[in-house]
Amino acid sequence: MSPQAEDNSAMIHVKHLAETIGPRGSTTPPERQAAEYAAAVMRGAGLEPRLEEFTSPVSGWRPFALGAGVALLVSALLLLSPGPAGGRWLAALLGLVMLATTASVFLEMYFRPNLLRPFVRKGTSQNVWALIPALKPAAAATTRVVLVAHLDTHRTPWVFTRPWRLRLFSTVTALGVAAFVITALVCLAYAATGWSWLVWVALCLAPVHLVVLALTLQPDTTPHTAGANDNASGVGVVLSLAQRLAREPLQHTEVLVLASGCEEVGSVGSKAFIVRHPDLLEGAFAISVDNVGGRGVGVCYTSLEGMVFPLRPSPELFAIAEEIRVANPELEAYSQPYTTLHTDATCFMANGVPSLSFVGLTPGGVIPDWHQVSDVLKNVDPGTVSRTEEFVLRLLRSLDARIRG
């Protein structure tokens, strides 16, 4: 169906992305097709979309695999180090390498350039965005909201195929980060003291590094999902809202609609937008819509998100969401923490933009069909998609009303 059709809705977009286009791996031609479709929808709504290319790593897992590989090599070299004098110099060097690697792992988690990324193969991706002006003149608009959903789809890693495997992944993530830090400290302590028993402490951490290496190499051997829930559902909501807001703009709030690329490999598209358009983000809010049509979920917004050191959402947006939840029980809304991975809002938060995410976690904290081959159109609940769209629209209108007040 033409994206300009008058009776367009979120589920029409979901169907087109998940079935007509299908799997949309980061930097792949189908991801480009999805961007072109989003641009056509925005253009059909009377907006002026811009398609902006950027360069992205093709894998979000490979930097962590590289880090684990470096940690294993450091442990082996420390074990094979020469006598006390030469061994201490080598340990000092290895400690510095591990500090740099550990810092790079943290920087990768929070969308910053680091020493690991240059070793990951790159490709070309793109963002599509358009601005919906407020009804009042632009000079009178006192705020801007970025409404973002990512176009790309993830692979189907082993760790996502069972709930216990996902719990294992969360545990291994925490242990892996701790092992990186301890390995660096052990190397530096050995360099300072020459205590040979510290070598065996480092060696005891090697199995953790090995597990991290295995779990972060395996995903890139798997196929991409059709991404009906993750994230055709979010894109469908955002495009449908763009069409509605183009017809009935907010009074004092500009809405910037962003269909981002390469979220699944580290929110690279959102980061590229942040770097390229700091002027558009000054004083702005961001709302991310991601995975919002799963089976058995309600309208869920996050109370916390991000790995290792989670970030809190915008207090203002979260407070408005809570008011809407209480006043509209029929929308079946609730909040949940989300600390397994990240969203585009995590990237905006980490870069100083107050944000809120809508992520379809069940009351038990599970995203249905997440990064699995079962993430197909028949498993998307149109009712949940519709309620999420309505909730986000009410949030935007409530924020706009507060500005007018």
C-alpha positions in Angstrom: 0.0 0.0 0.0 1.2 3.5 -0.8 2.7 5.3 2.2 0.6 8.3 1.2 -2.7 6.5 1.7 -5.2 8.5 3.7 -6.2 5.6 6.0 -2.6 5.0 7.0 -2.0 3.7 10.6 0.8 2.3 12.7 0.0 -1.3 11.7 0.2 -0.5 8.0 3.7 0.7 8.6 4.5 -2.4 10.8 3.4 -4.7 8.1 5.3 -2.9 5.4 8.6 -2.9 7.4 8.3 -6.5 8.7 6.9 -8.3 5.7 7.4 -6.2 2.5 10.9 -5.2 3.4 11.7 -7.9 6.1 15.0 -8.2 8.1 16.7 -4.8 8.2 20.2 -5.4 9.5 22.3 -2.4 10.4 24.0 -0.9 7.3 22.3 -3.3 4.9 20.3 -2.5 1.8 16.9 -3.4 3.5 17.7 -0.9 6.3 18.1 1.7 3.5 14.8 0.7 2.0 13.2 1.2 5.4 14.7 4.7 5.6 13.3 5.5 2.2 9.9 4.2 3.2 9.9 6.4 6.3 10.9 9.4 4.2 8.1 8.7 1.8 5.6 8.6 4.7 6.8 11.9 6.1 6.7 13.4 2.6 3.2 12.2 2.1 2.2 13.9 5.4 3.4 17.2 4.0 6.7 17.2 5.8 10.1 17.8 4.4 12.2 14.8 5.4 16.0 14.8 5.3 18.0 11.6 4.8 21.5 11.9 6.3 24.1 9.2 5.9 26.7 8.2 8.4 29.4 5.6 8.9 28.7 2.8 11.5 30.3 -0.4 12.8 28.3 -3.3 11.4 28.4 -5.1 14.8 27.6 -3.9 18.3 29.0 -7.2 19.8 32.4 -7.1 18.2 34.0 -4.3 20.3 33.2 -6.4 23.5 34.6 -9.5 21.8 37.8 -7.6 21.1 38.0 -6.4 24.6 37.6 -10.0 26.0 40.2 -11.2 23.5 42.6 -8.5 24.7 41.9 -9.5 28.4 42.7 -13.2 27.6 45.9 -12.2 25.8 47.0 -10.1 28.8 46.4 -13.0 31.2 48.4 -15.3 29.0 51.3 -12.9 28.6 51.4 -12.2 32.4 51.6 -15.9 33.1 54.4 -16.3 30.6 56.3 -13.2 31.8 60.0 -13.4 32.5 61.7 -13.1 35.9 60.8 -10.5 38.5 62.5 -7.5 36.9 61.4 -8.0 33.3 58.1 -9.3 34.5 57.3 -6.2 36.4 57.9 -4.0 33.4 55.8 -6.2 31.2 53.1 -6.2 33.9 53.1 -2.4 33.9 52.6 -2.4 30.1 49.9 -5.0 30.3 48.1 -3.0 33.1 48.1 0.1 30.9 46.7 -2.0 28.0 43.9 -3.4 30.2 43.1 0.1 31.6 42.7 1.4 28.0 40.6 -1.7 27.1 38.4 -1.3 30.2 37.9 2.4 29.5 37.0 1.5 25.9 34.4 -1.0 27.0 32.7 1.6 29.3 32.9 4.2 26.5 31.3 1.7 24.1 28.4 1.1 26.5 27.7 4.8 26.7 28.1 5.7 23.0 31.5 7.4 23.0 34.4 6.9 20.6 37.0 4.4 21.9 40.0 2.4 20.9 38.1 -0.7 20.1 35.8 0.7 17.4 38.4 1.2 14.7 39.0 -2.5 14.6 35.3 -3.3 13.7 34.3 -3.4 10.1 32.2 -0.3 9.0 29.3 0.3 6.7 27.0 3.1 5.6 23.7 3.8 7.3 21.3 6.7 7.4 18.9 8.7 9.6 15.6 10.2 8.3 14.1 13.2 10.1 11.6 15.9 9.7 10.5 18.8 11.8 6.8 19.4 12.6 6.5 23.1 13.5 4.2 24.3 16.3 1.1 26.2 15.4 2.6 29.4 16.8 5.5 31.0 15.0 8.8 29.2 15.5 10.1 32.1 17.6 7.3 31.5 20.1 7.9 27.8 20.5 9.5 27.2 23.8 10.5 23.6 23.5 11.2 20.8 21.0 10.6 17.1 21.4 12.6 14.5 19.4 10.3 11.5 18.7 12.7 8.6 17.8 12.4 5.0 16.7 15.0 2.8 15.1 14.7 1.2 11.7 17.2 -1.6 11.9 16.7 -5.1 13.3 19.0 -7.3 15.5 20.4 -10.7 15.0 19.2 -13.8 16.9 21.9 -14.5 19.5 21.9 -17.7 21.6 21.6 -15.6 24.8 18.1 -14.3 23.8 16.5 -17.7 23.0 15.6 -18.6 26.7 14.8 -16.4 29.7 17.5 -18.1 31.8 20.0 -17.4 29.0 19.1 -13.7 29.1 19.6 -13.7 32.9 23.0 -15.4 32.3 23.9 -12.7 29.9 23.1 -10.0 32.4 25.2 -11.8 35.0 28.1 -12.3 32.7 28.0 -8.7 31.6 28.4 -7.6 35.2 31.1 -10.2 35.9 32.9 -9.4 32.7 33.2 -5.7 33.5 34.4 -6.5 37.0 36.9 -9.0 35.6 38.3 -6.3 33.2 38.8 -3.9 36.1 40.4 -6.5 38.4 42.7 -7.8 35.6 44.0 -4.2 35.1 44.5 -3.7 38.8 46.3 -7.1 39.2 48.7 -6.2 36.4 49.5 -2.8 38.0 49.8 -4.3 41.5 52.3 -7.0 40.2 54.3 -4.2 38.5 54.4 -2.3 41.7 55.2 -5.2 44.1 56.6 -8.1 42.1 54.3 -10.5 44.0 54.2 -13.5 41.8 51.0 -15.0 43.2 49.1 -12.1 41.6 49.7 -13.8 38.3 47.4 -16.6 39.4 44.7 -14.2 40.4 44.7 -12.9 36.8 44.6 -16.4 35.5 41.5 -17.2 37.6 39.7 -14.5 35.8 40.5 -15.9 32.4 37.4 -18.2 32.3 35.2 -15.1 32.7 36.9 -13.4 29.8 36.5 -16.7 27.8 32.8 -16.8 28.4 32.4 -13.1 27.5 34.4 -13.8 24.3 32.1 -16.8 23.3 28.9 -14.9 24.0 29.9 -11.8 22.1 31.3 -13.7 19.0 28.3 -16.0 18.5 25.7 -13.3 17.7 27.3 -12.2 14.5 27.0 -15.8 13.1 23.1 -15.6 13.3 20.5 -14.2 10.9 18.7 -10.9 11.5 15.1 -10.9 12.7 12.1 -9.7 10.7 11.8 -7.1 13.5 8.0 -6.8 13.6 8.1 -5.8 17.3 11.7 -4.7 17.4 11.3 -2.2 15.9 8.7 -2.0 13.2 6.2 -1.4 16.0 8.0 1.7 17.3 8.6 3.0 13.8 4.9 2.5 13.0 3.9 4.5 16.1 6.3 7.3 15.3 5.3 7.5 11.6 1.6 7.4 12.5 2.1 10.2 15.1 4.0 12.2 12.5 1.0 12.0 10.2 -1.4 13.0 12.9 0.7 15.8 14.2 1.3 17.1 10.7 -2.5 17.5 10.4 -2.9 18.9 14.0 0.3 20.4 15.3 0.9 21.1 18.9 0.5 24.8 20.0 3.9 25.6 21.4 6.0 22.5 20.9 7.9 21.5 17.8 8.2 17.8 17.2 11.2 16.4 15.4 10.5 13.0 14.0 13.6 10.8 13.7 13.8 7.3 12.2 17.3 6.3 13.2 19.6 3.8 11.7 22.0 1.4 13.5 20.5 1.5 17.0 21.1 -2.2 17.3 24.9 -1.8 17.0 25.2 0.9 19.7 22.7 3.7 18.8 25.1 4.9 16.2 22.4 6.8 14.3 21.2 8.7 17.3 24.7 9.6 18.2 25.4 10.8 14.7 22.3 13.0 14.9 23.4 14.4 18.3 26.9 15.2 16.9 25.5 16.8 13.7 22.7 18.8 15.2 23.5 20.2 18.7 21.5 23.3 17.8 18.3 21.3 17.4 18.8 19.6 20.8 19.4 22.6 23.0 16.6 22.6 25.6 14.9 19.7 23.9 13.4 16.4 25.2 13.6 13.0 23.5 11.1 10.2 23.5 12.1 6.8 22.2 9.5 4.2 21.0 11.0 0.7 20.8 9.5 -2.8 21.0 5.9 -1.7 21.9 3.7 -4.4 20.3 4.7 -7.6 22.1 2.3 -10.3 23.3 1.2 -9.8 26.9 2.5 -6.3 27.4 0.8 -3.1 28.3 2.0 0.5 27.6 5.4 0.4 29.4 7.8 3.3 29.9 11.1 2.9 31.6 11.9 4.1 35.2 15.6 3.3 34.6 17.7 2.2 31.7 21.2 1.3 30.5 23.8 -1.3 31.4 26.2 -1.3 34.5 25.5 2.4 35.4 21.8 2.9 34.5 20.4 6.3 33.7 17.2 7.8 35.0 14.6 9.3 32.6 13.6 12.9 32.4 11.8 13.7 35.7 9.3 15.9 33.9 8.4 13.4 31.2 8.2 10.6 33.7 5.9 12.6 36.0 3.6 13.4 33.1 3.5 9.7 32.1 2.6 8.8 35.7 -0.3 11.3 35.6 -1.6 9.9 32.4 -1.3 6.3 33.7 -3.3 7.1 36.8 -6.0 9.1 34.9 -6.4 6.5 32.1 -6.4 3.0 33.4 -7.9 1.7 30.1 -4.5 2.3 28.5 -3.0 -0.4 30.7 0.2 1.5 31.4 3.0 0.9 33.9 6.7 1.6 34.3 9.6 -0.9 34.5 13.4 -0.7 34.8 15.3 -1.8 31.7 18.9 -2.6 32.3 19.7 -5.5 29.9 20.7 -3.3 27.0 19.9 0.2 25.8 17.6 2.3 23.7 18.1 5.4 21.6 16.8 7.3 24.6 19.8 6.0 26.6 22.0 7.6 24.0 20.2 10.9 24.3 20.3 10.8 28.1 24.0 10.0 28.1 24.5 13.1 25.9 22.6 15.4 28.2 19.1 15.3 26.5 16.3 14.6 29.0 14.5 11.6 27.7 11.9 8.9 28.2 11.6 5.4 26.6 8.6 3.3 25.8 9.8 -0.3 25.8 7.3 -3.2 25.8 8.3 -5.1 28.9 5.8 -7.4 30.4 4.9 -6.9 34.1 7.5 -9.6 34.7 10.2 -7.6 32.9 10.4 -9.6 29.7 10.3 -8.3 26.1 8.4 -11.0 24.1 10.2 -12.5 21.1 13.1 -10.2 21.7 15.9 -10.8 19.2 14.4 -14.1 18.2 13.2 -15.6 14.9 9.6 -15.4 16.3 9.6 -11.6 16.1 7.2 -11.6 13.2 4.0 -9.8 12.3 1.5 -12.4 13.7 3.1 -11.9 17.2 2.5 -8.1 17.3 -0.6 -7.0 19.2 -2.3 -4.2 17.3 -4.2 -3.1 20.4 -1.0 -2.5 22.4 0.5 -0.6 19.5 -2.6 1.6 19.3 -2.6 2.2 23.1 1.1 3.2 23.0 0.5 5.6 20.2 -2.4 7.2 22.1 -0.4 7.4 25.3 2.6 9.1 23.6 0.2 11.6 21.9 -1.4 12.4 25.3 2.1 12.9 26.8 3.0 15.3 24.0 -0.2 17.2 24.4 0.2 17.4 28.2 3.8 18.7 27.9 2.5 21.3 25.4 -0.3 22.3 27.8 2.2 22.9 30.6 4.2 25.2 28.3 1.1 27.2 27.4 0.3 27.4 31.1 
